[in-house]
């Protein structure tokens, strides 16, 4: 009787271990799948194209930009931090970039999230796009695909190619929205039109999964969206 009880306990333990392994493997697969979707962030350049009416702010911005061009990120941070605190969206976005990429400071997604959010709330498309990635992948905040879709959409409708490509991925894989190949194709197509190589690559890939009728409809959607200046997408 004692032997049977020991065997029963052993079997139960094995079953528990098997369940834990399955759960852990599923979590690993989820993490891998998210990374394999290859979300893109705005990383090409710190925001240089701005118009500043405030002479002092413009001077401080120029000092920060020159520091960046020389690789002196700490100097740029010192110049831009006060401007970001004053509410300049471009400075807030640039600080988000510095912290999310870890330039001269420890990489800190939570601090990047703060600055991206402040800039995004003012309609800064690049900030909205990068903030979308943080929510999408759960960097510095709990993962929230629905919020990521909203942020990508805000930026995409301003013509931001990276956001358009990322939004296409969300529709392609059904993250935060229902899977919709036609809308995925449309956003990939628009991203490609606006110069994003990944959008062009993804557009060709998804076309292989679509019927000619679906592709024709998606192309018509792309044209309508573009001609309406993103008001009818």
Buried (B, 14 or more C-beta within 10 A) or exposed (E): EEEEEEEEEEEEEEEEEEEEEEEEEEEEEEEEEBEEBEBBBBEEEBBEEBEBEEEEBBEBBEBBBEBBEEEBBEBBBBBBBEBBEEEBBBBBBBBBBBBBBEBBBEBBBEBBBBBBBBBBEBEBBBBBBBBBBBBBBBBBBEBBBEBBBBBBBBBBBBBBBBBBBBBBBBBBBEBBBEEBBBBBBBBBBBBBBBEBEBBBBBBEEBBEEBEEEBBEBBBEBBEEBBEEEBEEB
